[in-house]
Amino acid sequence: MGSGELPGHTMKNITCIEDLRTLARRRVPRAFFDYADSGSYNEETLRANRADLQAIKLRQRVLVDVSHRDLGTTIVGQKAAAPLILAPVGLTGMQHGNGEILAAQAADEAGIPFTLSTMSICSIEDVAEATGKPFWFQLYVIRDRDFSKDILERAQAAKCNTLVLTVDLQVLGQRHRDIKNGMTVPPEIRIKNIIDIATKPAWALSVLMGKRKTFGNLAGHVKGMGNINQLAQWTNQQFDPALNWKDVEWIKKLWPGKLVLKGILDVEDAKTAVKLGADAIVVSNHGGRQLDGAPSSIAALPKVADAVGSDVEVLFDGGIRTGADIMRALALGARACMIGRAYIYGLGAGGKAGVAKAIDILQKELSVTMALTGTNRIADVDRHVLVDGR
Ligand SMILES: Cc1cc2nc3c(=O)[nH]c(=O)nc-3n(C[C@H](O)[C@H](O)[C@H](O)COP(=O)(O)O)c2cc1C
């Protein structure tokens, strides 16, 4: 058993994503657990993501032969074992040493795409070296456009086939808990943090033994950036408030593979994304971490899907914690769902096995939800599976 992994009996008692969250809270230092768990400002949008999903009721159907259920689908033309994608999550390698590699391997084994964040700990090259199949790469366009060009070349060289361009982070939404916890990479040396880390030896060992302890994609690649310890300081300096649709055209010219625009909540923006030739969009409010007071992702989804769903693949994220949630999003027009925290909790709870567990839980729950709504195929899911969706 490698460091940070779970004994068999603990794994058996984990029955839902919330169990993984509880365990992650115990095993991951507070600054990093809170970093993943929290949302911006009052966390209104964070809460709305969950509350609005839970308010959607599924239509129970009986006596339909559901013995041949199939979760398989295609996402941007690629086969996937389920309508599920691991979302880009910054600092994944601080939830567990080599976190990005472990999550990519778990996704690979489950037959679903993994997306590597620009703000990852393991680099593009680290993940490529440790995985067999092409993965997706997520780009933040920063002020230094040469860096963006360079990192796209690196992603191509690493055989990434899909680029996820995140468009909802021109400035950073504040997360109060990050400031209070002194959340930096590596962790700020405060007595409180040292005591906390001392009580999480499996985490400390895994991170210590991990390939990297800082931003793997940036270290050594960003001009004038010798020391990038202060995350907030760096992001405030480097994220670009001047970013606009022209930059999307520029990226589109540079990137030969599939292009996914992530962070769209508005119909007008969705239409512009289609006009510029995006292969897919992700209806997303960044997991409630950016514009607090924005609608939940699930509230925005049907409007966007109705407007552009026949022109572009509509993906979804924000608040997915159960298979029933995936069903709700598919019913309202999503082709597939990205999950962020659901797998991050798994990683913090039990490394690669924890991520695999999170994926397995969601797949099994989705399969049962399909059965009890009388559904055999993902392609058959539409608003008819909802109580008031007829
Ligand atoms: C800890 C954390 C870090 C994130 N970092 C990134 C990132 O680097 N790039 C990005 O496009 N989205 C990032 N996101 C947003 C996720 O990709 C995704 O939109 C969100 O997590 C979905 O909501 P969920 O966590 O409720 O599933 C991050 C989310 C979390 C929770």
Ligand as a Chemical Component Dictionary entry (heavy atoms), coordinates in Angstrom:
data_LIG
# 
_chem_comp.id                   LIG 
_chem_comp.type                 NON-POLYMER 
_chem_comp.pdbx_formal_charge   0 
_chem_comp.three_letter_code    LIG 
# 
loop_
_chem_comp_atom.comp_id 
_chem_comp_atom.atom_id 
_chem_comp_atom.alt_atom_id 
_chem_comp_atom.type_symbol 
_chem_comp_atom.charge 
_chem_comp_atom.model_Cartn_x 
_chem_comp_atom.model_Cartn_y 
_chem_comp_atom.model_Cartn_z 
_chem_comp_atom.pdbx_ordinal 
LIG C1  C1  C 0 -9.760  23.658 -5.944  1  
LIG C2  C2  C 0 -10.238 24.070 -7.307  2  
LIG C3  C3  C 0 -9.321  24.558 -8.219  3  
LIG C4  C4  C 0 -9.742  24.877 -9.511  4  
LIG N1  N1  N 0 -8.818  25.273 -10.440 5  
LIG C5  C5  C 0 -9.215  25.478 -11.719 6  
LIG C6  C6  C 0 -8.255  25.737 -12.726 7  
LIG O1  O1  O 0 -7.056  25.761 -12.478 8  
LIG N2  N2  N 0 -8.716  25.952 -13.989 9  
LIG C7  C7  C 0 -10.041 25.916 -14.303 10 
LIG O2  O2  O 0 -10.410 26.116 -15.451 11 
LIG N3  N3  N 0 -10.964 25.645 -13.369 12 
LIG C8  C8  C 0 -10.585 25.413 -12.087 13 
LIG N4  N4  N 0 -11.521 25.086 -11.144 14 
LIG C9  C9  C 0 -12.932 24.945 -11.535 15 
LIG C10 C10 C 0 -13.241 23.509 -11.958 16 
LIG O3  O3  O 0 -12.627 23.218 -13.189 17 
LIG C11 C11 C 0 -14.742 23.284 -12.106 18 
LIG O4  O4  O 0 -15.292 24.290 -12.927 19 
LIG C12 C12 C 0 -15.491 23.256 -10.770 20 
LIG O5  O5  O 0 -14.727 22.605 -9.796  21 
LIG C13 C13 C 0 -16.833 22.547 -10.918 22 
LIG O6  O6  O 0 -17.548 22.540 -9.732  23 
LIG P1  P1  P 0 -17.522 21.315 -8.693  24 
LIG O7  O7  O 0 -16.245 21.423 -7.941  25 
LIG O8  O8  O 0 -18.708 21.589 -7.839  26 
LIG O9  O9  O 0 -17.618 20.032 -9.488  27 
LIG C14 C14 C 0 -11.118 24.766 -9.854  28 
LIG C15 C15 C 0 -12.016 24.270 -8.912  29 
LIG C16 C16 C 0 -11.611 23.912 -7.653  30 
LIG C17 C17 C 0 -12.605 23.353 -6.678  31 
# 
loop_
_chem_comp_bond.comp_id 
_chem_comp_bond.atom_id_1 
_chem_comp_bond.atom_id_2 
_chem_comp_bond.value_order 
_chem_comp_bond.pdbx_ordinal 
LIG C1  C2  SING 1  
LIG C2  C3  SING 2  
LIG C2  C16 DOUB 3  
LIG C3  C4  DOUB 4  
LIG C4  N1  SING 5  
LIG C4  C14 SING 6  
LIG N1  C5  DOUB 7  
LIG C5  C6  SING 8  
LIG C5  C8  SING 9  
LIG C6  O1  DOUB 10 
LIG C6  N2  SING 11 
LIG N2  C7  SING 12 
LIG C7  O2  DOUB 13 
LIG C7  N3  SING 14 
LIG N3  C8  DOUB 15 
LIG C8  N4  SING 16 
LIG N4  C9  SING 17 
LIG N4  C14 SING 18 
LIG C9  C10 SING 19 
LIG C10 O3  SING 20 
LIG C10 C11 SING 21 
LIG C11 O4  SING 22 
LIG C11 C12 SING 23 
LIG C12 O5  SING 24 
LIG C12 C13 SING 25 
LIG C13 O6  SING 26 
LIG O6  P1  SING 27 
LIG P1  O7  DOUB 28 
LIG P1  O8  SING 29 
LIG P1  O9  SING 30 
LIG C14 C15 DOUB 31 
LIG C15 C16 SING 32 
LIG C16 C17 SING 33 
# 
